Amino acid sequence: YAPISMLLTSEKIINELKKDGRIGHSTTHQGYSLGIAASIAVQKIVHKKENLKKVYDNGNYMRKILHTELNDTPTFRNVRGRGYRFSLEHETKNNIEFTKELSSKMYDQDNILINSKWHRTCITPAIIITKDQIDFFLERFIHTFKKISKKNKYAK
């Protein structure tokens, strides 16, 4: 890892802050050249057309499979987003417990870490994920989601 930090804001806010003089903002990683060089190199790779197309196509594929396979599951509500950044929404009697159980089962049974909390599971795979890995994730996630959804304690 090469740490980097930055602050993004609007011109209006910057002008307000400048009224009192210098903007007093600093970070641990300020001026860290290696972090800047690494972030630029990553952006050059990420923005190659073939990578963007892969992310777009695979993201559409994942959302389509999740929607098709889970649409008849009573706890499933929606899947939305784009590329490799999307969320699957669910609704249960106890969303907190549902997401805790979903997360722990995915980890304990399949060694897959997921970000599931409140009423959704955020899905953000690495840009280097392979088709086989996507299919493995989808198969395991769909199986686990359906199995947990069948429990009466979560039915709406």
C-alpha positions in Angstrom: 0.0 0.0 0.0 1.1 3.6 -0.7 -1.0 6.0 1.4 -2.4 9.1 -0.1 -4.9 11.7 1.1 -6.6 14.7 -0.4 -9.5 17.1 0.2 -12.1 17.8 -2.5 -14.6 20.6 -2.1 -16.3 23.4 -4.1 -14.8 26.7 -5.0 -17.5 28.4 -2.9 -16.3 26.6 0.3 -12.6 27.2 -0.5 -13.4 31.0 -0.9 -15.2 31.0 2.4 -12.2 29.3 4.1 -9.7 31.7 2.5 -11.5 34.7 4.1 -9.6 34.1 7.3 -6.3 33.7 5.5 -4.5 30.4 5.0 -6.4 27.1 4.9 -5.2 25.2 7.9 -5.4 21.7 6.6 -2.6 19.1 6.8 -2.4 15.3 6.8 0.1 12.6 7.7 0.6 11.8 4.0 0.8 15.3 2.7 3.5 15.5 0.0 4.1 11.8 -0.1 5.6 11.3 -3.5 5.4 7.6 -3.6 1.7 7.7 -2.8 1.1 10.2 -5.6 3.1 8.2 -8.1 1.3 5.0 -7.2 -2.1 6.6 -7.5 -1.3 8.0 -11.0 0.0 4.6 -12.1 -3.2 2.9 -10.9 -5.4 5.5 -12.7 -3.6 4.9 -15.9 -4.3 1.1 -15.6 -7.9 1.5 -14.5 -8.8 3.9 -17.3 -7.7 1.7 -20.1 -10.7 1.0 -22.4 -10.4 -2.8 -22.0 -10.5 -2.5 -18.2 -13.4 -0.2 -18.3 -15.3 -2.5 -20.6 -14.5 -5.6 -18.4 -15.8 -3.8 -15.3 -18.9 -2.6 -17.1 -19.7 -6.0 -18.6 -18.9 -8.1 -15.5 -20.9 -5.7 -13.3 -23.9 -6.0 -15.5 -23.5 -9.8 -15.5 -23.3 -9.9 -11.7 -26.4 -7.7 -11.2 -28.4 -9.7 -13.8 -27.6 -13.0 -12.2 -28.3 -11.8 -8.7 -31.6 -10.2 -9.7 -32.7 -13.3 -11.7 -31.7 -15.8 -9.0 -33.0 -13.9 -6.0 -36.1 -12.1 -7.4 -38.5 -14.8 -6.0 -36.8 -14.7 -2.6 -39.2 -12.8 -0.2 -36.4 -10.9 1.5 -34.8 -9.6 -1.8 -35.8 -6.0 -2.8 -33.4 -4.8 -5.4 -29.9 -4.7 -6.9 -28.6 -1.5 -8.3 -25.4 0.4 -9.1 -23.0 0.1 -12.0 -19.6 -1.5 -12.8 -18.1 -3.1 -9.8 -19.8 -0.8 -7.3 -23.3 -1.9 -6.5 -25.7 -2.9 -3.7 -28.2 -5.7 -3.1 -31.0 -4.5 -1.0 -33.1 -6.8 1.3 -35.9 -6.3 3.8 -36.4 -8.6 6.8 -37.9 -8.5 10.3 -34.4 -7.9 11.6 -32.0 -6.5 9.0 -29.2 -6.2 11.5 -29.3 -9.9 12.5 -29.8 -11.0 8.9 -26.7 -9.1 7.7 -24.6 -10.4 10.6 -25.6 -14.0 9.8 -25.1 -13.5 6.1 -21.6 -12.0 6.7 -20.5 -14.7 9.1 -21.8 -17.6 7.0 -20.1 -16.2 3.9 -16.8 -16.0 5.8 -17.1 -19.2 7.9 -18.2 -21.4 5.0 -16.5 -19.8 2.0 -13.7 -17.5 3.2 -15.5 -14.6 1.5 -15.6 -11.2 3.2 -18.7 -9.2 2.4 -19.9 -5.7 3.4 -23.4 -6.4 4.6 -25.2 -4.1 7.0 -28.5 -2.5 7.7 -30.6 -3.2 4.6 -28.0 -4.0 2.0 -24.9 -5.8 0.9 -22.4 -3.7 -0.9 -20.5 -5.5 -3.6 -17.2 -4.1 -4.8 -14.9 -6.7 -6.3 -11.3 -6.0 -7.2 -10.7 -4.9 -10.7 -8.6 -8.0 -11.2 -11.4 -10.5 -10.4 -11.7 -13.3 -12.9 -14.8 -14.8 -14.4 -14.3 -18.0 -12.4 -14.1 -16.0 -9.2 -17.2 -14.0 -10.1 -19.1 -17.2 -10.7 -17.9 -18.8 -7.4 -18.9 -15.7 -5.5 -22.3 -15.5 -7.1 -23.0 -19.2 -6.5 -22.0 -19.0 -2.9 -23.7 -15.7 -2.2 -27.0 -16.7 -3.8 -27.0 -20.1 -2.0 -26.3 -18.5 1.4 -28.8 -15.6 0.9 -31.6 -18.0 0.0 -30.8 -20.4 2.8 -30.8 -17.6 5.5 -33.9 -16.0 3.9 -35.9 -19.1 4.5 -35.6 -18.8 8.3 -38.9 -17.7 9.8 -37.2 -15.2 12.1 -36.4 -13.1 9.1 -39.6 -13.4 7.0 -41.5 -10.1 6.8 
